[in-house]
Amino acid sequence: MRIAILGTRGIPNRYGGFERFAEEISCILGSRGLEVFVTRPADNKGMEVFSLNVMVVDIPVSKLLPQNLQTIVYDFLSLKWCLKNNIDVIIECGYAFSPSLLLLPRSIRNKIITNPDGLEYNRSKWGLIARLYLKFSERLAFKYSEQIVCDNKALLDVYRKYRRIINYIPYGANPIEVIPDPDIIRSLTSFNLNEYYLVISRITPENSIELILNYFVGNKNRKLLVVGETNSTYANKIRKVYGDYENIVFLGGIYDQVVLNALRYHCKLYIHGHTAGGTNPSLLEAMACRCFILAHKNQFNQAVLGEDALYFSSAKSLAKRIDEFDCIEADTIENCKQRNFDKIELYYSWDGVADEYEKIFNQIVCLNKDKSKF
């Protein structure tokens, strides 16, 4: 069986949640004997081996095009590549691709699994035209995709309006088995172990970055480490505004899982400010590293964490929750950490995620075989 994963920036992960998903799921599926192809935008055509049975496919996209148009062209060309290369099942990460289906043969729709990744059009970075395009894309994706997969139970209610069957398959995480080496932290920062607060996130407005940073500007006795690329216009501005405070350190993008696990495990409190929907793999990885978590209060984060976290929704409540955390007994903190860790083992195994996707692959292949008989 030949599987293609489209709509990401490619693997290895150097960006975010979908890339993390693509990397993990492709390697597991490849180890089970499936052929997996993960596309990425590039300057020239090409293909290279990533791991056993996993190939990374370069889709050339001109950088002379505006950024948003590059994405649309990339999506269209990725689908055309699938048509030419006899792909059996296509996983589409996001729904911006869906207008391309209006220009391609109907047969390709029968192969598509779409993971809509939450309410993309609610992200504050988008202008009016982009939001309208994304809403239109969402409708087309739900209309034409053979299967829909949501990674967060709260999204099932959001998408009930489309009146179709939706599969719930979460992302996964790998529970840490040994205590990470504390020397990793000492090599990155002068902050003491278990005394720093931690944010690991794309530096975008919808991830509550400024709200969090403003708290630490006003509380210089508390120390914050921020992990995330600062090469976008917004992120670069944020680093310039907040980078000179001694209690705030920007570590840039880090993609070494050993280093990330050490940062999470040895932090005092992990702050998860994501607001736009879906389940972010970084949140699951914080749970898998036994972090105590302070998360933005929304139905998506609450669907994952339940009562085993603290929540904030404003600058005032963020400050209040951090003060409350200082007063929680150590046993209560450890119990919350353990319950979240147990959730990862029970509900968020990457192997379990792959199992559920394989069931859908088999359904699609069998359905298309039946259709070919007529």
N, C-alpha and C positions, 0 to 999 in steps of 0.2 A: 504493500500500500504506500502511495506517495502523498505526503502531507506537505502543504505550504503554509507558512505563517507570515502574514502580510501586515503592513500598517505600522511597523516599528522602525526604529532607526538602526536596527540590526543588533547582532551579538558579536563579541561579548558585550554585556550591559555596560554602557557608559552614559546612561541617561535616567531611566526611571522604571516605573512599575511594569509597563508592558514589555520592556526589554528584559527585565528580570524574569518575567513569566516565560518569554520566548526562549531564554537561555536554559532555564530549568526544565521546561516541558520538552523541548527539542532533544536534550541529552537523554532524558528518560525514555522517550519514544524511540530514539535511535538505538538505545541499548536493548530495546525489545524487538529490534529487527525491522522497524518501519524506516522508510526513507523520508527524511525531513529536510525541507528547504526553507531557509529564513532569508527574506529579502532585506536589502538595505539600500538607501540612496547613495549613489557614487558618481564619480566623474566618467568612468568607463565601464563597459561590460566586463564581467568576470565571474568566477566562481572559485571558492576555496573550501577545503575541508576544515570543519570546526571541531568535530569529534566523531565517534563511530556513527556512520550513517547520517551525519548531519552536515549539510552544506550551506554556506552563506553565499547568496546570489546578489551580485552587484547590479543594480538597476540605474543606468545613467540618466541623470536629470541635470539640465543646464542650470548653473548657478546665476545665469543672467536673468532668469525669471524672478519675479517677486516671490518672497518666501511662501506665502499662502498658495500661490499658483504652483510652486515646486511640489508641494504636498499633493495637490490634485493630480498633477502629471505623474508623479511617483505612484500613486494609487492605481491609476489607469494602466500604466505600463507594467506594474506588478501583476495585475489581473491578465493582461495580454500574455505575459510570460507563462502564467499558469495554463492558459489555453494551448500554447504551443508545446508544452512539456508534459502533457498527459497527467496532470495532477488530479488525484482522486478526491481529496478533501482540502478545503481552504479555510484556515482560521483567520478571520479579519479582526485585528485589534483596533477597536474604534469603529465609527460609522461614517467618517468623512469620505470613504471610498464609494459609497453607495450610488451617487449620481453616475458613476462610470458604468453601472449596470444597464443604464438606458442606452448605451452605445455599444454594448457587447452582446453576443448571442445569449438567448435565454438559458441555454444548457448550463452556463456557468453558475447561475443562481442556485441550481440544485446541489451544488457542492459547498456552499458557503455556510460557515458557522460564524456568527458575529457576536463579539463581546463588546457591548456598547460603552463600557468604562464610565458609567455614571453620567451626570448631567454636564457634558462638556461645554454646552453653550452658556452655562452659568459662570464660567471662569471669567474673571474681570478683565483679563488681557484682551478679550475679543471685542471688536466694535460691532455696530449694528448689523452691517452686511454679513460679517462672519457668523454672528449669532443666528441670523435668518438662514444662512447656508447650512449651518449645523443642525438646526431644527428640521429643515427640509431633508437633510441626509439621514437623520434619525428615522423619520417616517418611511423613507425608501428602504432603509436597512431592515426595518421590522416587516415591511411588506414583501420584500423580495428574498431575504435570506432563508435558506432551508431550515436552519436552526438558530436560536438565540440562546446565548449563555450569559448569565449575570453572575458576578463574583461576590455580591453582597445581598443578603436576604431583604434588606430594605428596598433594594431596587425592584424587587418583584412587585411591590405595591405601586411604585412609581410608574412602572410600565404596564400595569394592568389595563390601562386605557387602550392598548393595542389589541386586546382580546385574542391573544394567541398563547400557545404553550411556551413557557420560558424555563430553561434548565438552570438550576442553581449549581454552579461549580465554583468554589472559592479559589483563591490563590493558596500557595503553600509557604512553608518555612521549614528550616532544618534546626531542630532543637540542639542547643549546644550540649556537648557531652562532658567537656572538661572546662575548668575555669581558665579563661583567656589569660595569657601572659601579661602581667601588669607593666612589664618593661616596655610594651608597645605604647602604652599611654605616656609613659615618662619620655619616650622618644619624640612624642608629638607636642607635648605641652608641659608647662611648669605647674599646671593645676594639680592638686592632690587627688588621689583616687577617692571615689565616693563622695567628692565634694562639689563636683561640677554638674551643671545641668546640660542637657544635650538635645540638639535638634538635628535630624538628618532629613533633608528635604530639598526638592527643587526650590530655588529661591524665587517664588512667584507670589503675587498678592493674595491669591486664594488659599495659600498655606499659612496665613496669619503671621507672616514673618515680621512685619513692622510692629504689630501689636506685641509680639513676644520680645523683640529687641528693645522696644521702648520701656518695657518693664525693667529690663536689666540695666538700661541707662540710668534709671532712677533708683536702682538697688545695687550699688557698686560693690557691696560686700558679697554678692552672689556671682558666681562665675559661670559663663555660658560658652560652650563649644558649638559651632555651627558647621555642619558638613553639607556641602552642596556647591555645584559649579557656580562661578561668578562671572561667566563670560557673556551672559545676555545683558542687554541695555539696563533692564530693571535691576538685575542682580549686581551689576557693576556699580550702579547708583547706591544701592543698599550698602555695599561694602565701603564705599567712599564716605557715606554718612556715619556709619557705625563702627568702622574698622579701627578707629584710634582709641577706643575705650579699652583700658587695660583688662577689664573683666569680661570682655567679649573677644573671642578668637575665631576667625574664619579659617577653617582648615582646607577649604576648596573641595573639589570632587574627590571622593575616595571610593574605589570599587573593589578593593581587596577585602574579601569577606572575613578573613581572619582579623584584620584591623578593625573593621566595622563591628564585629562581634565583641572585640575587646572594649571599644568605645562604649558600646551599649551596656555591657555587663558591669563595667566599673563606674558608670555614672550614678549620680544621686537620684536624678529624676529625668525621665525621658518625656519631652514635650512634643506632642503630635498635633500640629495646627491645621491639618487638611480639612477642607470644608466642601469640596466640589462633588463628592460622592464616590461610591464604590469602595473597595477595600484596597488599601495601599500595602504592597508587600513589606515595606519598611516598618509598618505598624506590627505586622505579624512577626517580623524578625526581632523587633523589640520585645515582644511577648516571649519569643523563643530564647531570648538572652536573659530572661528573668528580670526585666526592667519593671520598675513601678512607673505607671504611665499617667500623665496629665494630658487629656485630649480635648480637642474642640468638641463642643456639645452639638452633635447632629445625629440623625438616625442611622447614618452609615457607620460611624465610629461606635455608637452605642450597640449596634447589632453585633459587633465583634467583641467588644469589651464587657458589655453588660454592667454589672455593679462593681466590677473589679478594677476600677480606675476612678480618678477624679476628672471633672469636666469644667471647662471654661467657655464663655461665649462673648466676653468683653474684657477690656483692660481691667476693670474693677474686679470681675470674677476671677481673672487670672491671678491677680495679686492675692485675693482672698484664698484661693485654692492652694497657692504655694505656702502661705502662712499656715493653713490647715494641715498641709502635709508635714510640716515641722512638728506638729503636735500628735501625729498618729503614732501609736505604739509600734515598736519594732515587730512584734509578733503579727500584728494586723497587716503590716506592709509585706512581710514574708508570705503570709497566707494568700494575699492578692497576687503576688508574683507567681506563686506555685499554681494557683488556679488558672491563670493565664497561660502558664507553661503547659499545663495539662490540656488546655484547649488546643494548643498546637498539635500535640501528639494525637488527640482524638479526632479533630476536625480539619486540620490544615496540613496534612501530609502531602508533599509533592507527588509521591507515588499514588496516593489516593486520587489526587487531581487528575493524574495521567489516566488512571483506570476509568474515571468518568468520561473523559474525552474520548477514550478508545471505544466506549459503548456507542457514543454518537457517531464516530467514524464508521463503525460497522453498520449502523442504521442507514447512513447516507449511501454507503457503497452498495448495500443490498437494494435500497430503493432505486438507485440509478441503474442497477443491473436489470431490475424488473421493468423499468421504463424503456430500456433499450430493446426489449423483446417485442415491443409494439411499434 
